[in-house]
Amino acid sequence: MENAQKIIIVVIVFYLIKPCLTQNKSYNDIHTYNCGDYNITIINNERTFNTAIIQRLINLYSSLYPKLVDRFNRNAPKSVTVRLDPTRKSSFIAVAYGNTINISTKTIRYQYRYYDILLHELMHVVQDYPATPEAKWLGEGIADYARYTYAKGNADTDWSLPDYSPTQQYNDSYGVTARFLVWLENRYNSTIIEELDVSLRTNTYTPAIWLNLTGNTVDQLWTNYSKYPILITDLSSALKMDTSYVVDR
Ligand SMILES: [Zn+2]
């Protein structure tokens, strides 16, 4: 057989089997969106994923991420990559490394309204904290504070802060710490979240920061919180029930 004929046969065979090869390749559906100085790339690795959720993620990023950057860290990345990952274990929800976020498609596929988990992860991108014990419990609390505060406009989000219970501690992290922070912001210091955030990023956090910012140690604050944990948003109904309460300062 002539070499030219061999080449033609190889090419024909390749094109016959190409659809099979393509089908076996991992799915990589890439969406990019630019919004002024900001941009987001979403890499969807699940072929059957609902594209309406991708649009929600893009909308959430473009409307809220610049607000997080403006408020907390103007040196935060202006470019974020989000991978929608179907391969991780079932306990995996989402994680941020630098300006790259991985979100489990299992989580937001079946909890459709849980898409605002992206807000929590975007706050981690803004935080850019060095790894310290406080960056873990307080950092997660601040990330859930951001999710709570900025997702309020998303009326369909299927997530809320946990109610107070006596078994909780201020360093339980996530929603427990976030609710405590909302309470502190309303009652003691309107810029306490920014102050705590900077101290974690610059690795200058010490327990004295609570005393400096509120006049109370964190243990005293938690005791006060446990006596009357109602949030200011619930205050009008709370005052009808109990007008005797005065916050200890
Ligand atoms: Zn987190």
Residues whose N, C-alpha, C, O or C-beta is under 5 A from the ligand:
A	BS01	ZN	E140 A143
